[in-house]
Amino acid sequence: MMTRLILAALVLGASASAAQSRRPPLYDPVLLNMGIVCQWNERCIGKQKRAMKSALNYLKKNGVAWKVQVCNRNSARNGTRKDWIGFNNCIRNPRIRRR
């Protein structure tokens, strides 16, 4: 149940319409997080966005929602900041198994 809620939050946070993409980053928590992690470097933010889309598509396709909690802890930077590249790599790592 908890992993479904986390997965739903990830999907809802990642789905941005064209109108949302024009909003200031203050009102877009996903972009704000990426900007802080990347120190507002455009190339880094682009890599983070691609990694986020890739990770979410992989989760939808392969149904490995149980890895979300493990990878969230693994990809955390300074507590609440998420590194999507690290999260994407963790989700795809075959060595991570269920307990």
Secondary structure, 3 states (H helix, E strand, C coil): CHHHHHHHHHHHHHCCCHHHHCCCHHHCHHHHHHHHHHCCCHHHHHHHHHHHHHHHHHHHHHCCCCHHHHHHHHCEECCCEECHHHHHHHHHCCCCCCC
